[in-house]
Amino acid sequence: MSAQSSNSKLYSYLILIIGLLIAAAILYEFYQAYTVNPQDPWSVFPLSRFFTQFTNIIFYIGAVVWVIGTLVFLVELAGYTITLSGLKKTGQGVSNWGVLDVALAALSAAVYGGLLAATAPITIVPGFTWIRPANSLAPLFGMFFGIPGALGVAFGNLIADVLAGYFGVGSIGGFVGNFLIAYIPYKFVRDQTFKSAVSLADFYIWGVIVQALVSAVYICWWLDAMQAVVGLPLFVIWGIIAPSILSNNIVVNAILSPILGALLFPYVKGRGLYWKDRVKNLA
């Protein structure tokens, strides 16, 4: 084994440990906040205090995230991806889809939407967000099925909003925000098998931390920009919804997604459903 390979594994294990520690710290800090103030734990939850203290800065950062995220969403659906050398055709645009792509998008939407709706009664902010363990499936649909899976996740979130009575202006941000939850690991995780420390570490960076930050900021920036319509106070948007999205997506994706991914990947690939194999066959 070369020194470079050993260092790569060492860094991968370090990333895994850090990712799990972050998830554990979030659970611990929220437990502490609930213990101190069970009536309003968000007022003392460190992530809530961070978002509310730096709301103005995060809003401007969120505007950039929103523009880039929306542009990526539109470009990918048109069949292109953004690279350092410009736009590149992917063969996964909606106009390129066949029957199987439509079926995978519909499957992703139905499973994701149904499981999200199942936990909708566990409310965080009535009409806007709830406890969502099904978010652990979102990165997997993107990584396994590609753009059809990511768009299926977007529609699945919309279905859950409708079924749970949460549908509104905020659902627009949630639609693209959930697409990005699936898209980011699809785009940036190189080894999507969950079989090695390197694969898991890559997922922890993009499928746990980065997607959670991007989706939380994207969705809450939209709610902030549409505040006059949605009628939520800034503290609710940035002090409750933002940290709840961030916390939920980090914790469930750090714990559940790798387990589900390792179990499901061989089945997906064996049935010829893996996006890299399908795009290769169409090329």
N, C-alpha and C positions, 0 to 999 in steps of 0.2 A: 504494500500500500504506500503510495507516494505521500510526501509531506503535505502537498497541496490538497490531496483527498482527505487526509487526516484533519487538516485545518478546516476544510469545508464541513466535515461532520461535526467538529467541535463547535463551530459557529452555529450550525443548525440546531444542535442540542441546546445551546445557550439561548437561541431565539425561542425554542419550545418552552424552556423553563421560564423565560421572561413573560411569554404570552400567558402561560398558566398562572403565573404570579399576578399578572394584571387582572385576569378574570377573578382570581381568589380575592384580591384586594378590593375589587368593586363589590363583591358579595359581602365581604367583611365590613366595609365602610357603610354600606346601606343598612346592614344589620345594626351597626353602632348608631347610625342616625335614627333608625326606627326605635331603638332602645331609649335614646335620649328624648326623642319627641315623636311618640307613636301617632299623634294627631296630624303632624305635618313634618314627616322625615325629610322632605325635599329641602326645607329651609336650612337644614344643617348638613345635608349630604354634600361632600366636597366637590363632586362634579357639578352639582347644581350651583354652588357658590362660584365655581370657576366660570361657568357659562354666563351667569348673571353679572359677574364683575367685569367681564370683558365683552359684553354684548355688542357694543359699538364696533369694536375691532372685528369680532366674529361675523358681524353683519356684512362688512365690506369684503372679508374673505369669502363669505358665503355667496356674495354676488358673483365673484369670479368662479367659484365652484359651480354655481347654478348655470352660468353661461357655458362653461366648458362641458359640464355634464349633459346639458340639453343638446349641445352641438354634437357630442359623441353619440347620443341616443339617435339623433336624426341621421347622421352620417352612416352609422352602422346599419340602420334599417334600410338605407339606400344601397347597401352592398359594398361599402367602403370602410376602411379603417385608417386612423391617423397614425402615421409613422414619422420618424425623423426625416425621412426623404420625401414626405408628402403623403397624398392619399394613395391607398393601395386597395385593389379589388379583393374581396374576401370570398365571394361566391355564396355568402350567407344572407344577402339582402332579401327582403320579403319577395321581391320580384323573381328571385332565384329559387324560391321554395318549391318543393314537391309535396306529394301527399304525406310522406313520412315527417317532413318538417312541420307541417300543419298539425299532424297528429301529436307530435312531441310538444309543440307549443300548447295545444289544448290539454294534454295530459298534465303538463306542468301547472297550467292555470287551475285546472280542476282540483288537483291534489293540494297544491299550495293554498288556494282560496278556501277549500273546505276545511283544512286543518287550522288555518288562521281563524276562520269563523267559529270553530269549535271552542276556542279559548277566549272569544270576544267578551263573554260575561265577566272576565277577570279584568275589570276596567282600571286604568290609571287616570286618564282624563276622559270623562264621558263624551262620546261623539268624535273623539280624535285618536286615542291610542289605548292599547291594552297589552297584557302580558302575552308574548308571542314566541313560544318555543318552536313553532313551525318555521321561523326564520332560519333555522339551521339547515333547511332544505334549499333555500334560495341560492346560495353559492354553488351547491351541487348541481342544480338544474342548469346553471350557466356553464359550469366546468364540463359537464357530461354532454349536454345537448347543444351548446353554443348559443348563438343569437336566438333561435327559436325557444330555447329554454329560458333565456333572460326575458324575452318578451312575454312568455307564458307566466313568469313570476310577476311581471308588471300587471297583467290582466288578473292574475290570481289575487293580488292585493286589492284590486278594484272590486272583484267579486266579493271578497270578504267585507269590504266597506259597505257594499250594498246589502248583503245578507245580515250584517250586524247593525245596520242603521247608522253607519258612520259616514255615508257618502256625502260629499260636499266639495267646496272649493279646495279644501286641503287635500282631497283625493288626487288632484292633478299633480301636486308635488310628490305624493306617495307613489303615484304610478311610475314616474321616471326614477324616483329615489329607489324603489324596489328593483327596477331594471338594473340600476347601478350596483346594487348588492350582489346580483348574479353576474353582472358584466365584468366587474373588476377582477375577481379571481379567474374568470374565463380568459381574460386578456393577459394577465400578468403571471399567473401560476404556471410555471413551465412543465413540471412533472405533476400531473393531475391524478396519479394513481393512489396516493396516500400510503404507499408501501415503504417509503424510506424516510429517514430523518430529514433529508434535504427537501423532499416533497412536502412533508408536514410543516417544516419551517417556512417554506415559501408560502404555503397556505396561511400560516399564522400571520405573516406580514400583510398579505393582500386580502385574504378571505376573512380575516378576523379584525385586525386593527384598522387597516386603510378603508375597507368598505364601511366599517361602522362609523368612522369619522366622517367620511364623505356623505353617507346617507343621512346621518343626523343633521349635518350642516345644511345639506341640500333641502331636505324636507322642511326644516325649521326656518330657513331663510324664506322659503315660499310662504309659510304661515305668517312670518313677520311682515313681508311685503304686502300680503293680502289681509293685514290685521283689521282694516276697516270693514272688510267683508266677513271674515271668520269671527271677529269679536272677542278674541282671546287676549288677555293681558300679556305683556312681554314676559313677566315672570313665569307664567304658565308655559309659554312657548319655549323660552330658553332655560328656565329653571326646573321644569318638570318633563316636558316632551323631549327636548334635546338629550338630557342625560338618561332618560328612560330608553330612548332608541339606541343610544351609544352603549349603555350598560347591557341591555337585552341582546344586542347583536354581538357584542364581544363575548359574553358569558355563554350563550347557547351555541355560538359557532365555534368557540374554543373547545367546548366539551362534547357536543353532540355531532357536529359536522364531520370531524375526522373519523369517528366510529361508523357513522352511516356511510361516509364516502368509501372507506375501506371495504365495507360489506357489499356496497352496490356497484362499485366500479367494475369488478370482473363480470357481473351480470350484464351491465350496460355494454361493455366492449364485446362480450361474447355474442350478444344479439345483434351486433352491427349498428348500434345506436350512437356510439361515441362520435362526437362531432368531427374530430380530426380524421377519423376513418371515412366518414361519409363525404367530407369535402374532398379528401384525397381521391376517392372513387369517382367523384363527379368531375375532377380536373382532367 
